Amino acid sequence: MRTVLVTGPGGAGRTTVAAATALASARDGRRTLLVSADAVPAFPAAPAAGEPVEVTDRLAWVRVDSAAHFRAELLDLQERASGVLDLLGANRLDGEELTELPGSAELAVLHTLRRAAEGDLARDGHEVLVVDLPPLTDALALLALPGQLRRYLRRLLPRERQAARALRPVLAQLAGVPMPAQWLYEAAARKDAELAAVEALIEDDATTVRLVAEPGRTAGEALGSARTGLALHGLRVDALVASRVLPRHSADPWFADLAARQEKCLDHWRQEWAPGTPVRESAHLGREPRTVEDLALLAEACATDGPAPGHAGDPWWTETADDGVLSWCLPLPGAAKEDLRLVRRGDELLLTAGPFHRTVRLESALRRCTVSGAALTDGVLRVRFTPDPSLWPRTP
């Protein structure tokens, strides 16, 4: 399944480009599903929370309802923990009195992506999945969330401690109440499986990120910072769509000046993102897109040309020097040395590049080394590892 994750600076027209991308894919003959948390003016209203609605032939869309998802999840948790709640004399919460908390929107998007990955949202399946993500910084945090949550679950509820669950029925009889640890581990296992499905979707070879930005200085700064975050998480960009591009030639001096500024910005983007990422232009319609026909006018700039290029996954590699020192290399375009932080913690390397963070589990060879230095050269971070004699096999 081809997956296109659409994001960009706030107000750049992400939802419009995501809808146009999905429409172009469907008109190319591929069954396409669009996932969005925002309403699409040209599309019909969703009949139910989290359920797909048909837009055109081969195109359906699902609107993420974070409030409904939050209520369903909390009520389900309340039901599973009913024994403990009754023991404590707790008063049950009704669905009508629940108000979603911060962070629920991100979890609702992950839930919908999991359903899409498992084929729950399309009766006949879909070949292309287009996801309208939040603004750029929030989108990168969202895409990193499945891996982070799975790491937290492993640390807080390690699997090796589940061996003691054979004793829980005995303890439950002695205490006279259900033991919470059992359902807690079961719930953690279910969530881990759901998060693993979303993580696999994000890391799949056929998944790419599509950036949307209106040419201008502010958008350029946001994109420059995002390049580092995208590289840190191994996310590939298949295209940068410049939205609301004005006509090149205008008799009006004011419009001509705006168009010239946009052209200068586009030239800079083409140089900065070349050669791997094409910069496409989506023309300004002179109005907000309101119909499917309006979206069709943007289809050329938003087309998805077959399978994703290249190979997804982690972008780092290892180099070996003549003195036996290993260098762990990670491309970080746009990163500044003063914004980088590295912490070795056991078998993990904690990386910070500006506002972006990632925890990487080291390969087996690097775990038997000590960190002896790091350098950022030509957009590539190289962390040097020196073999620890006490951890490497001795040669006779």
Secondary structure as UniProt FT lines:
FT   STRAND          2..7
FT   TURN            10..11
FT   HELIX           14..27
FT   TURN            28..29
FT   STRAND          32..36
FT   TURN            41..42
FT   TURN            49..50
FT   STRAND          53..56
FT   TURN            57..58
FT   STRAND          59..63
FT   HELIX           66..80
FT   HELIX           82..88
FT   HELIX           95..97
FT   TURN            102..103
FT   HELIX           104..117
FT   TURN            118..121
FT   TURN            123..124
FT   STRAND          128..132
FT   HELIX           136..156
FT   HELIX           159..167
FT   HELIX           168..175
FT   HELIX           180..203
FT   TURN            205..206
FT   STRAND          207..213
FT   HELIX           217..232
FT   TURN            233..234
FT   STRAND          237..245
FT   HELIX           253..273
FT   TURN            274..276
FT   STRAND          279..283
FT   HELIX           292..297
FT   HELIX           299..302
FT   STRAND          317..320
FT   TURN            322..323
FT   STRAND          326..331
FT   TURN            333..334
FT   HELIX           337..339
FT   STRAND          340..345
FT   TURN            346..347
FT   STRAND          348..353
FT   TURN            354..355
FT   STRAND          356..361
FT   HELIX           364..367
FT   STRAND          369..377
FT   TURN            378..379
FT   STRAND          380..387
FT   TURN            389..391
//
